[in-house]
């Protein structure tokens, strides 16, 4: 089983071939190929390699969809001051399909 830990958008994801991931928005269109070269760890048949980033390793993926996440309610309240405020936020996300992991 081959997998890699990839860093994108300030977060880390475990990428395996055939897996679908929802990452922070990428400036790519649906159907575009994306390559992640910021691979922090790669595990495969030959063993485990770690680095920041691992030299020569990359992960290729295909953009499936550009979506927005569910709404997060932000509610501010101060007791006895007649102050309350409600806001909402929907994060932009990109759904990707991992095509392969190259060590």
C-alpha positions in Angstrom: 0.0 0.0 0.0 1.5 3.3 -1.1 0.5 6.5 0.5 2.0 10.0 1.0 1.4 12.9 3.4 0.9 16.1 1.4 0.8 19.7 2.6 -1.5 22.1 0.7 -3.3 25.2 2.0 -1.5 25.0 5.3 -3.0 21.6 6.1 -1.7 18.1 5.7 -3.6 15.2 4.0 -3.0 11.5 3.6 -3.1 10.8 -0.2 -3.6 7.3 -1.5 -4.2 6.4 -5.2 -7.9 6.4 -5.8 -8.8 8.5 -2.7 -11.0 11.6 -2.9 -9.9 14.6 -0.8 -11.6 17.9 -0.1 -8.8 20.5 0.2 -8.8 24.3 0.4 -9.6 25.9 -2.9 -7.2 25.5 -5.7 -7.2 27.8 -8.7 -7.9 25.1 -11.2 -10.8 24.1 -13.4 -12.7 20.9 -13.2 -10.8 18.2 -15.1 -7.4 19.8 -14.7 -4.4 17.8 -13.5 -2.7 19.1 -10.4 0.7 18.0 -9.0 1.7 18.4 -5.4 5.4 18.5 -4.8 5.3 19.4 -1.1 5.4 15.8 0.1 6.3 15.4 3.8 6.3 11.6 4.0 6.0 8.8 1.5 5.5 5.1 2.4 5.6 2.2 0.0 7.0 -1.2 -0.8 10.6 0.0 -0.3 10.0 1.6 3.1 9.3 5.0 4.5 11.0 8.3 3.5 10.5 11.5 5.4 11.6 15.0 4.7 10.6 18.6 4.4 9.9 18.0 1.5 11.0 14.6 0.3 13.4 15.0 -2.6 11.9 14.0 -5.9 8.5 12.9 -4.6 5.2 14.1 -6.0 1.5 13.3 -5.9 -0.7 13.8 -9.0 -4.4 14.4 -8.8 -7.4 15.4 -11.0 -9.8 18.2 -10.0 -13.3 16.8 -9.7 -15.4 19.7 -8.4 -15.2 23.2 -7.0 -17.7 23.3 -4.0 -18.5 25.3 -0.9 -18.7 23.6 2.5 -21.7 23.7 4.9 -22.4 26.9 6.7 -20.7 27.5 10.0 -22.7 29.8 12.3 -20.7 32.4 14.3 -22.6 33.8 17.2 -21.3 36.6 19.5 -23.1 37.3 22.7 -22.5 39.5 25.7 -24.8 38.9 28.6 -26.8 41.8 30.1 -25.6 44.2 27.4 -28.2 43.6 24.8 -25.5 42.6 22.3 -25.8 39.6 20.0 -24.6 39.2 16.5 -24.9 36.2 14.1 -22.7 35.7 11.1 -22.2 32.8 8.7 -19.2 31.4 6.8 -19.0 28.9 3.9 -15.5 27.8 3.0 -14.5 27.3 -0.6 -13.2 23.7 -1.3 -11.8 21.7 -4.1 -12.6 18.0 -4.4 -9.6 16.1 -6.0 -9.1 12.5 -7.0 -5.6 11.2 -6.3 -4.2 9.5 -9.5 -0.8 8.4 -8.3 2.1 8.8 -5.9 5.6 9.0 -7.4 8.5 8.4 -4.9 
